[in-house]
Amino acid sequence: MSNDSRDTLRVLFVCMGNICRSPMAEGVFRRRIKERAGHLRIKVDSAGTHGYHVGSPPDKRAQAAAARRGVNIDSLASRRVHVDDFDRFDYILAMDSDNLEYLLDLAAPEQHDKIELFLNYSATSTGADVPDPYYGGPTGFERVLDLIEEASERLLADVAAAADRRR
């Protein structure tokens, strides 16, 4: 592994289909990095625990809700979590407890320390699930973005501190 690879921190957001919650989190977190920590080497991706939508763009409602907040996720494409992701990523953040359980079952025990609920980084919703907005109305996507934006603040602080320690 090159020094460049060791200096880069990698964050993976995971939901079930990788068309709503995790791509919105990826987009919001990329924007946060650009705005506040562009000098750091941080890579962000998203994936789904199930392959229902592999290769598909995010749900149109997710794209529209994100765009209303200045986040463009139109170019993202769904992919499924792969066992190699547990070696490649430093933070693997599940959107809910079902996906967390799936990830923990898939990963080797020595990789469990990098897998957790995304909302563990929330100041107000620690340990809670990010609700799946897929079957709800447009307000569900807005609520999900509120949760993502709030948790992204503390996540960025943690990731930035870890990245600074690697420098």
C-alpha positions in Angstrom: 0.0 0.0 0.0 1.4 3.4 -0.9 1.7 6.3 1.5 -1.1 8.0 -0.4 -3.4 5.1 0.3 -2.5 5.1 4.0 -3.1 8.9 4.2 -6.6 8.6 2.8 -9.5 7.9 5.1 -12.4 6.2 3.5 -16.1 6.4 4.6 -18.9 4.1 3.4 -22.6 4.8 4.0 -24.8 1.7 3.7 -28.6 1.3 3.4 -30.6 -1.5 1.9 -30.9 -0.6 -1.8 -28.4 2.3 -2.1 -30.9 4.5 -3.8 -32.2 6.8 -1.0 -30.5 7.1 2.4 -26.9 6.2 1.7 -26.5 8.2 -1.6 -28.0 11.2 0.2 -25.5 10.7 3.0 -22.7 10.3 0.5 -23.7 13.6 -1.2 -24.1 15.6 2.0 -20.9 14.3 3.5 -18.9 15.1 0.3 -20.2 18.6 0.4 -19.3 19.0 4.1 -15.7 17.8 3.3 -15.5 20.2 0.4 -16.7 23.1 2.6 -14.8 22.4 5.7 -12.0 19.9 5.2 -11.0 20.0 1.6 -7.3 19.9 2.6 -7.7 16.4 4.0 -7.6 13.1 2.1 -11.1 11.7 2.6 -12.9 9.5 0.2 -16.7 8.8 0.4 -18.8 6.1 -1.1 -22.2 4.4 -0.5 -23.5 0.9 -1.1 -26.5 -1.3 -0.4 -26.8 -4.5 1.5 -29.1 -5.9 -1.2 -28.6 -5.8 -5.0 -32.1 -4.8 -6.0 -31.0 -1.6 -7.8 -27.3 -2.2 -8.8 -26.3 0.3 -11.5 -29.4 2.5 -11.0 -29.2 6.2 -10.0 -30.7 7.4 -6.7 -34.4 7.6 -6.4 -35.8 10.7 -8.2 -37.3 11.9 -4.9 -33.9 11.6 -3.2 -32.3 13.5 -6.0 -34.9 16.2 -5.8 -34.7 16.6 -2.0 -30.9 16.7 -2.1 -30.9 19.2 -4.9 -33.2 21.5 -2.9 -30.3 21.6 -0.4 -27.6 22.2 -3.0 -26.4 18.6 -3.1 -26.2 16.9 -6.5 -26.4 13.0 -6.3 -27.6 12.5 -9.9 -24.4 10.9 -11.1 -24.2 8.2 -8.3 -25.0 4.6 -9.2 -26.2 1.9 -6.8 -23.8 -0.9 -5.9 -23.9 -3.7 -3.4 -21.6 -4.0 -0.4 -18.7 -6.4 -1.1 -16.6 -8.3 1.4 -13.6 -6.3 0.2 -15.2 -3.1 1.5 -14.4 -4.1 5.0 -10.7 -3.9 4.2 -11.0 -0.8 2.0 -13.0 1.5 4.3 -12.2 3.0 7.7 -15.8 3.9 8.6 -18.7 1.8 7.6 -21.9 3.5 8.6 -25.2 1.6 8.5 -28.4 3.6 8.2 -30.4 1.3 10.4 -30.1 -1.6 12.8 -31.2 -4.2 10.1 -28.4 -3.1 7.8 -26.0 -3.0 10.7 -26.8 -6.6 11.6 -26.2 -7.6 8.0 -22.9 -5.9 7.8 -21.7 -7.4 11.1 -22.7 -10.9 9.9 -20.8 -10.3 6.6 -17.6 -8.9 8.1 -14.9 -10.7 10.0 -15.0 -10.2 13.7 -11.7 -8.1 13.6 -13.5 -5.6 11.3 -16.5 -5.0 13.5 -14.9 -2.0 15.2 -15.3 0.1 12.0 -19.0 -0.7 11.5 -21.6 1.3 13.4 -24.9 3.1 13.1 -24.6 6.4 11.3 -26.7 8.2 13.8 -24.2 7.3 16.6 -22.7 10.6 15.3 -26.0 12.5 16.0 -26.2 14.8 19.0 -29.9 14.2 19.3 -30.6 10.7 17.8 -27.7 8.6 19.0 -28.3 4.9 18.3 -31.4 5.5 16.3 -32.2 4.4 12.8 -32.4 6.7 9.8 -35.9 5.9 8.6 -36.3 4.6 5.1 -38.3 7.2 3.1 -38.9 5.0 0.1 -42.5 4.2 0.8 -43.3 7.5 2.3 -44.1 10.9 1.0 -41.7 13.8 0.2 -41.5 14.9 3.8 -39.8 11.6 4.6 -36.9 12.5 2.3 -36.6 15.9 4.0 -36.6 14.3 7.5 -33.9 11.9 6.4 -31.8 14.8 5.1 -32.2 16.7 8.4 -30.8 13.6 10.2 -28.0 13.2 7.8 -26.9 16.8 7.9 -27.0 16.8 11.7 -25.0 13.6 12.1 -22.5 14.6 9.4 -21.3 17.5 11.6 -19.9 15.2 14.3 -18.8 12.5 11.8 -16.7 15.1 10.0 -15.1 16.2 13.2 -14.2 12.6 14.0 -13.0 11.8 10.5 -11.0 15.0 10.3 -9.3 14.3 13.6 -8.4 10.8 12.4 -7.1 12.1 9.1 -5.0 14.7 11.0 -3.5 11.9 13.1 -2.5 10.1 9.9 -0.7 13.1 8.5 
